[in-house]
């Protein structure tokens, strides 16, 4: 029996489709080097990747106490744009999953909190420019996840009913956004999580350990 998917499968990007942690670690370590600090290990920074540039900068410079100035965020984004895609890879099974979705006649897209201009630069290197049906970045709209607007907008752009969509993400904000939008959600347990995060408490409709666990389809509600 062929796999059955909803008409639209929307994904978070970093930590869900793409293991972008190595690029981000290179970025913050360049920032640390410019300030005379030694490099930090991937393992120490990886849990913060899904939280974005501010969280990564805060983790790399704990002396800031979480108060990251805007200039540092701009510096992070500028360096990150230079190294974008140089070290990141798809999570194992993602390529097969996207092919399975397409093979089932469904469409897939990306809703991320990464700035749209950076997210769009990722697509060509992956051959996704024509395949990704919609891309919504963190600055595309007036709101970003965990607000439901990005997911609602993505569904509207594709002419899809909310009930015909599912959202896959590795962060609580992803699941909160989906719930607020009335959209079914899948918790990607292979992503990035700080210690203390408990995905079972997020209220996702399904939790999966690997992308390959979805190759058989996503069951209907």
Residue, then its C-alpha position, 0 to 999 in steps of 0.5 A: x500500500x502506498x503512503x498516505x499524507x495530508x494534502x500539505x505537509x509543512x516543516x520547520x527548517x533548522x532541527x527538523x529538515x536541516x542539521x544546520x548546527x555546524x554552520x551556526x557553531x562556525x558562526x559563533x566561534x568566529x564571533x568568539x575569536x574576534x573577542x579573544x575567546x576560544x572555540x566552543x564545542x558543537x555539543x555545547x551549542x547544538x541544543x540552542x540552534x532551534x531557538x535562533x540567533x539570539x539564543x545561540x549568541x547568548x549561549x556562546x557568550x554566557x557573560x551577557x546573562x541572556x541580554x544580547x545587544x542588537x549589534x551582536x545579532x546583526x553580526x551573527x546574521x552577517x557571518x552566518x550568511x557567509x557560511x550558510x550551507x557550508x557545513x549543514x546537511x539534511x537529517x538522515x531520511x529527510x530526502x526520502x520523506x520529501x520524495x514520499x510526500x511528493x510521490x503521494x501527490x501531496x505538497x510540502x513547504x517550510x515555515x521557519x523563524x529564520x529570516x526569509x532571505x536566509x531561508x531562501x538562500x538554503x533552497x538552491x543548494x538542496x535543489x528545493x527551489x521548485x519543490x518547496x511549495x511555500x516558504x514563510x520566514x520569521x520576518x515574512x509577516x507581522x508575527x512569527x511562531x509561536x503565533x499561528x499567523x505563519x501557519x495560517x498564511x502558508x495554508x492560505x497561500x496553498x489554497x489548503x484547508x487547515x484540516x488538510x495540513x500538518x506541521x512538523x517541528x522540533x521546538x515547542x514553539x512549533x507545536x504551540x503555533x500549530x495548536x493555535x492554528x488548529x493544525x495537526x502537529x508532529x514532534x520531530x524528536x531528532x531535532x535540537x532541545x535544551x536539557x529540561x525540554x519535555x516534548x511529551x508535554x507539548x501536546x503534539x498529535x504525534x511524536x516520531x524519533x526519525x524522519x524515516x518513521x514517517x515514510x509510511x505516511x502520516x495517519x489522519x486524525 
